[in-house]
Amino acid sequence: MRKLKLDKTNIVSFLADIFKRRGAECYLGGKISTVEHMLQSAALSEVSGVSDELIAATLLHDVGHFTSEFGTYSPEE
């Protein structure tokens, strides 16, 4: 697996690809998908009037369910 260096130029497309390929997986065995859960969380934040940064944080709060997508962590040399 080729390790992709994530930065501000590619992180959005990287996350969008994960959502597209893996988002339909059931959220913790429930009746909704992981992406549906993440979108519901972000929508609730948005209508609550919080900052854009907090909306983004609630959208991505469960991205850890897809940790296999990120490869193994190793500090930069």
C-alpha distances in whole Angstrom, upper triangle without the diagonal:
4,6,9,13,15,18,21,21,17,18,20,18,15,17,19,16,16,19,19,17,18,21,23,22,26,26,27,29,31,32,30,27,25,25,28,29,27,29,32,32,31,34,37,36,37,40,41,41,38,36,34,31,32,32,28,28,29,27,24,25,23,20,19,19,16,14,11,10,10,8,10,13,15,18,18,20
4,6,10,12,16,19,18,15,16,18,17,14,17,19,16,16,20,20,18,19,22,25,24,28,28,29,31,33,34,32,28,26,26,29,30,28,29,33,32,31,34,37,35,36,40,40,40,37,35,32,30,31,31,27,27,29,27,24,25,24,20,20,21,17,15,13,11,11,9,11,13,14,16,16,17
4,6,9,13,16,16,13,13,17,15,12,15,17,15,15,19,20,18,19,21,24,24,27,27,28,30,32,33,31,27,25,24,28,28,26,28,31,30,29,32,34,33,34,37,38,37,35,32,29,27,29,28,25,24,26,24,21,23,22,18,18,19,15,14,12,10,8,7,9,10,11,13,13,15
4,6,9,13,12,9,10,13,12,9,12,15,13,14,17,18,17,18,20,24,24,27,26,28,30,32,33,30,26,24,23,27,27,24,26,29,28,27,30,32,31,31,35,35,35,32,30,27,24,26,26,22,22,24,22,19,21,21,17,17,19,15,14,13,10,8,9,11,12,12,14,13,15
4,7,10,10,9,9,13,13,10,13,16,15,16,19,20,20,20,22,26,26,28,28,29,32,33,34,31,28,25,24,28,28,24,26,29,28,26,30,32,30,30,34,34,33,30,28,25,23,25,25,21,21,24,22,19,21,21,17,18,20,17,15,15,12,10,11,12,11,11,12,10,13
4,7,8,6,6,9,10,8,10,13,13,14,16,18,18,19,20,23,24,26,26,27,30,31,32,29,25,22,21,25,25,21,23,26,25,23,26,28,26,26,30,31,30,27,24,21,19,21,21,17,17,20,18,16,18,18,15,16,18,15,14,15,12,9,11,13,12,13,13,12,16
4,5,6,6,9,11,10,12,14,15,16,18,20,21,21,22,25,26,29,27,29,32,33,34,30,27,24,22,26,26,22,23,26,25,22,26,28,25,25,29,29,28,25,22,19,17,20,20,16,17,20,18,16,19,20,16,18,20,18,17,18,15,13,15,16,15,16,15,14,17
4,6,6,8,10,10,12,14,15,16,18,20,21,22,22,26,27,29,28,30,33,33,34,30,27,24,22,25,25,21,22,25,23,21,24,26,23,23,27,27,25,23,20,17,15,18,18,14,16,19,17,16,18,20,17,19,22,19,19,20,17,15,18,20,18,19,18,17,20
4,6,8,9,10,12,13,14,16,18,19,20,22,22,26,27,30,29,31,34,34,34,31,28,25,23,26,26,23,23,26,25,23,25,28,26,25,29,29,28,25,22,19,18,21,20,17,19,21,19,18,21,22,19,21,23,20,20,21,18,16,19,21,20,21,20,19,21
4,6,6,6,9,10,11,13,14,16,17,18,19,22,24,26,26,28,31,31,31,28,25,22,20,23,24,21,21,25,24,21,24,27,25,24,28,29,28,26,23,19,18,21,20,16,18,20,18,16,19,19,16,18,20,17,17,18,14,13,16,18,18,19,19,18,21
4,6,5,6,8,10,11,12,14,15,16,16,20,21,24,23,25,28,28,29,25,22,19,17,20,21,17,18,21,20,18,21,24,22,22,25,26,25,23,20,17,15,17,17,13,14,17,14,12,15,16,13,15,17,14,14,16,12,11,14,17,16,18,18,18,21
4,5,5,6,9,10,11,12,14,15,15,18,20,22,22,24,27,27,27,23,20,18,15,18,19,15,15,19,18,16,18,21,20,19,23,24,23,21,19,15,14,16,15,11,13,15,12,11,15,16,13,16,17,15,16,17,14,14,17,20,19,22,22,22,25
4,5,5,6,9,10,10,12,14,14,17,19,22,22,25,27,27,27,23,20,18,15,19,20,17,17,21,21,18,21,24,23,22,25,27,26,24,22,19,18,20,18,15,17,18,15,14,17,17,14,17,18,15,16,17,13,13,17,20,20,22,23,22,26
4,6,5,7,9,10,11,12,13,16,18,21,20,23,25,26,26,23,19,17,15,18,19,16,17,21,20,19,21,24,23,23,27,28,27,25,23,20,19,20,19,15,16,18,15,13,16,15,12,14,15,12,13,13,9,10,13,16,17,19,20,20,23
4,5,5,6,9,10,10,10,14,15,18,17,20,22,22,23,19,16,13,11,15,16,13,13,17,17,15,18,21,20,20,23,24,24,22,21,17,16,17,15,12,13,14,11,9,12,12,9,11,12,10,11,13,9,10,14,17,17,20,21,22,25
4,5,5,6,9,10,9,13,15,18,18,21,22,22,22,19,15,13,11,14,15,13,13,16,17,15,17,20,20,19,23,24,24,23,21,18,17,18,16,13,15,15,12,11,14,14,11,14,15,12,14,15,12,13,17,20,21,24,25,25,28
4,5,5,6,8,9,12,14,17,18,21,22,23,22,19,16,14,12,15,17,15,15,19,20,18,20,23,23,23,26,28,28,26,25,22,21,22,20,17,18,18,15,13,17,15,12,15,14,11,14,14,10,12,15,19,20,23,24,25,28
4,5,5,6,7,10,11,14,15,17,19,20,20,17,13,11,10,14,15,13,14,17,18,17,20,22,22,22,25,27,27,25,24,21,20,21,19,16,16,16,13,11,14,12,9,11,11,8,10,10,8,10,13,17,18,21,23,24,27
4,6,5,4,8,10,13,13,16,17,18,17,14,10,9,7,10,12,10,11,14,15,14,16,19,19,20,22,24,25,23,23,20,19,19,17,14,15,15,11,10,13,11,9,12,11,9,13,13,11,13,17,20,21,24,26,27,30
4,6,6,8,10,14,15,18,19,19,18,15,12,11,9,12,14,13,13,16,18,17,19,22,22,22,25,27,27,26,26,22,22,22,20,17,19,18,14,14,17,15,13,16,14,12,15,15,13,15,18,22,23,26,28,29,32
4,6,8,9,13,14,17,18,19,18,16,12,11,11,14,16,15,16,19,20,20,21,24,25,25,28,29,30,29,28,25,25,25,22,20,21,20,17,15,18,15,13,15,13,11,14,13,11,14,16,20,22,25,28,28,31
4,6,6,10,11,13,14,15,16,13,9,8,8,12,13,13,14,17,18,18,20,22,23,24,26,28,29,28,27,24,24,23,21,19,19,18,15,14,15,12,10,12,10,8,11,11,10,13,16,19,21,24,27,28,31
4,5,8,9,12,13,13,13,10,6,6,5,8,10,9,11,13,14,15,17,19,20,21,23,24,26,25,25,22,22,21,18,16,17,15,12,12,13,11,10,12,10,9,13,14,12,15,18,21,23,26,28,30,33
4,6,9,12,12,12,11,8,5,6,7,8,10,11,12,14,16,17,18,20,22,22,24,26,28,27,27,25,25,24,21,20,20,18,15,15,16,13,13,15,12,12,16,16,15,18,21,24,26,29,32,33,36
4,6,9,9,10,10,8,5,6,8,10,11,12,14,15,17,18,20,21,23,24,26,27,29,28,28,26,26,24,22,21,20,18,16,15,16,12,12,13,10,10,14,14,14,17,19,22,24,28,30,32,35
4,6,5,6,7,6,4,6,9,9,9,12,14,14,16,18,19,20,22,24,25,26,28,28,28,27,26,24,22,21,21,18,16,16,16,12,13,14,11,12,16,16,17,20,22,24,26,30,32,34,38
4,5,5,7,6,5,4,8,8,7,9,12,12,13,15,17,18,19,21,23,23,26,25,26,24,23,21,20,19,18,15,14,14,13,10,11,12,9,12,15,16,17,19,22,24,25,29,31,33,36
4,6,9,9,9,8,12,12,10,12,15,15,15,18,20,20,21,24,25,25,28,27,28,27,25,23,22,21,19,17,16,16,14,11,13,13,9,13,15,16,18,20,22,23,25,28,31,33,37
4,7,8,9,10,13,13,12,15,17,17,18,20,22,22,24,26,27,28,30,29,31,30,29,26,25,24,23,20,19,19,17,14,16,16,13,15,18,19,20,23,24,26,28,31,34,36,40
4,6,8,9,12,11,10,13,15,14,15,19,19,19,22,24,24,25,28,27,29,28,28,25,23,23,22,19,18,19,17,14,17,17,14,17,20,21,22,24,27,28,30,34,36,38,42
4,7,10,12,10,10,14,15,13,16,18,18,19,22,23,24,25,28,28,29,28,28,26,23,24,23,20,19,19,19,16,18,19,16,18,22,23,23,26,28,31,32,36,38,40,44
4,7,8,6,7,10,11,10,13,15,15,16,19,20,21,22,25,25,26,25,25,23,20,20,20,17,15,16,16,14,15,17,14,16,20,21,21,24,26,29,30,34,36,38,41
4,5,5,6,9,10,11,12,14,15,17,19,20,21,23,25,24,25,23,23,21,19,18,18,15,13,14,14,12,13,15,12,13,17,18,18,20,23,25,27,31,33,34,38
4,5,5,6,9,10,11,12,14,16,17,18,20,21,23,22,23,21,20,19,16,15,15,13,11,10,11,8,9,11,9,10,13,15,15,17,20,22,23,27,29,31,34
4,5,5,6,8,10,10,12,14,15,16,18,20,21,20,21,19,18,17,14,13,14,12,9,9,11,9,9,12,11,11,15,16,15,17,21,23,24,28,29,31,34
4,5,5,6,9,10,10,12,14,15,16,18,20,20,21,19,19,18,15,15,15,12,10,12,12,11,12,15,14,15,18,20,19,21,24,27,28,31,33,34,38
4,5,5,6,9,10,11,13,14,16,17,19,18,20,18,18,16,13,14,13,10,9,10,10,9,11,13,12,14,17,19,19,21,24,26,27,30,32,33,37
4,5,5,6,9,10,11,12,15,16,17,16,17,15,15,13,10,10,10,7,5,7,7,7,9,12,11,13,15,18,17,18,22,24,24,28,29,30,34
4,5,5,6,9,10,10,12,14,16,15,16,14,15,13,10,10,11,8,6,9,10,11,12,15,15,16,19,21,20,21,24,27,27,30,31,33,36
4,5,5,6,9,10,11,12,15,15,16,15,16,14,11,12,13,9,8,11,12,12,14,17,16,18,21,23,22,24,27,29,29,33,34,35,39
4,5,5,6,9,10,11,13,12,14,13,13,11,8,10,10,6,6,9,9,10,13,15,15,17,20,23,22,23,26,28,27,31,32,33,37
4,5,5,6,9,10,11,10,11,10,11,8,5,7,8,5,5,8,9,11,13,16,17,18,20,23,22,22,26,28,27,30,31,32,36
4,5,5,6,9,10,11,12,11,13,11,8,10,12,9,8,12,13,15,16,19,20,21,23,26,25,26,29,31,31,34,35,36,39
4,5,5,6,9,10,12,12,14,11,9,12,12,9,10,13,13,15,18,20,21,22,25,28,27,27,31,33,32,35,35,37,40
4,6,5,7,6,9,9,10,7,6,9,10,7,9,12,12,15,17,19,20,22,24,27,26,26,30,31,30,33,33,34,38
4,5,5,6,8,8,10,9,6,9,11,10,10,14,14,17,19,22,23,24,26,29,27,27,31,33,32,35,35,35,39
4,5,8,11,11,14,12,10,13,15,12,13,17,17,20,22,24,25,27,29,32,30,31,34,36,35,38,38,39,43
4,6,9,11,13,11,10,13,14,12,14,17,17,20,22,24,25,27,29,32,31,31,35,36,35,38,37,38,42
4,7,9,11,10,9,13,14,13,15,18,18,21,23,25,27,28,30,33,31,31,35,36,35,37,37,38,41
4,7,8,6,7,10,11,11,13,15,15,19,20,23,24,26,27,30,29,28,32,33,32,34,33,34,38
4,5,5,6,9,10,11,12,14,15,19,20,22,24,25,26,29,28,27,30,32,30,32,31,31,35
4,5,5,6,9,10,10,12,14,17,18,20,23,23,24,27,25,24,28,29,28,30,29,30,33
4,5,5,6,9,10,11,12,15,16,18,21,21,21,25,23,22,25,26,25,27,26,26,30
4,5,5,6,8,10,10,14,15,17,19,20,21,25,23,22,26,27,25,28,27,28,32
4,5,5,6,9,10,13,14,17,19,19,21,24,22,22,26,27,26,29,29,29,33
4,5,5,6,8,11,11,14,16,17,18,21,19,19,22,24,23,25,25,26,30
4,5,5,6,9,10,12,15,16,16,20,18,18,21,22,21,24,24,25,29
4,5,5,8,10,12,14,15,17,20,19,19,23,24,23,26,27,28,32
4,6,8,9,12,13,14,16,19,17,18,21,23,23,26,26,27,31
4,6,5,8,10,11,12,15,14,14,18,19,19,22,23,24,28
4,6,7,9,11,12,16,15,15,18,20,19,22,23,25,28
4,5,6,8,10,13,13,14,17,18,18,22,23,25,29
4,5,6,7,10,10,10,13,15,16,19,21,22,26
4,5,5,9,9,9,12,13,13,17,19,21,25
4,6,8,9,11,13,15,16,19,22,24,27
4,5,6,8,10,13,14,18,20,22,25
4,5,5,7,9,10,14,17,19,22
4,5,6,8,11,14,17,19,22
4,6,9,11,15,17,19,22
4,7,8,11,14,15,18
4,6,9,12,14,17
4,6,10,12,15
4,7,9,12
4,6,9
4,6
4
